[in-house]
Amino acid sequence: MRFFGLEEKIRYKRGKEWTAIQEQKDAWNKTKLQLLIKSKTTDIGEIINPYKGD
């Protein structure tokens, strides 16, 4: 399973800091992932209730 493309992202990173982790097989399985989700709910009005007769 490829989780958010982590395996590919790690494989193609450049720089000496990434060399050690790229040599490890399945290093992406040991990767900790933190997600930040920002969302907004907008109230666009009243829902029509068929039981009220409106």
matplotlib code that plots the C-alpha trace (Angstrom):
import matplotlib.pyplot as plt

x = [0.0, 1.4, 0.3, -0.1, 2.8, 5.3, 7.5, 7.9, 8.4, 11.2, 12.8, 13.1, 14.3, 17.7, 20.4, 22.7, 20.2, 18.0, 20.7, 20.5, 16.8, 16.7, 19.0, 16.6, 14.1, 10.5, 11.6, 8.3, 6.5, 8.4, 7.6, 5.3, 2.7, 1.0, -2.0, -3.4, -6.9, -8.5, -12.2, -15.0, -18.8, -21.0, -24.7, -26.5, -30.1, -32.8, -33.6, -37.1, -39.0, -41.7, -43.4, -44.0, -45.9, -43.7]
y = [0.0, 3.4, 5.9, 9.4, 8.7, 8.7, 6.0, 8.0, 11.3, 9.9, 8.1, 11.3, 13.7, 15.3, 16.1, 14.3, 14.3, 11.9, 9.4, 7.3, 6.9, 6.2, 3.2, 1.6, -0.7, 0.2, 3.3, 4.9, 2.4, 3.8, 7.4, 9.4, 11.5, 14.5, 15.9, 19.4, 19.8, 23.2, 23.3, 25.8, 25.1, 27.6, 27.8, 28.6, 28.6, 26.5, 23.0, 22.5, 20.2, 18.3, 17.5, 21.2, 21.9, 24.8]
z = [0.0, -0.9, 1.7, 0.2, -2.2, 0.7, -0.9, -4.1, -2.3, -0.1, -3.1, -5.2, -2.5, -3.1, -0.6, 1.7, 4.5, 2.5, 1.5, 4.7, 4.7, 1.0, 1.5, 4.0, 2.5, 3.4, 5.2, 4.4, 6.6, 9.6, 8.7, 11.0, 9.3, 10.8, 9.1, 9.6, 8.3, 8.1, 7.2, 7.2, 7.4, 5.9, 6.7, 3.5, 4.8, 6.3, 5.1, 3.8, 6.2, 4.3, 7.7, 8.6, 5.4, 4.4]

ax = plt.figure().add_subplot(projection="3d")
ax.plot(x, y, z, "-o")
ax.set_aspect("equal")
plt.show()
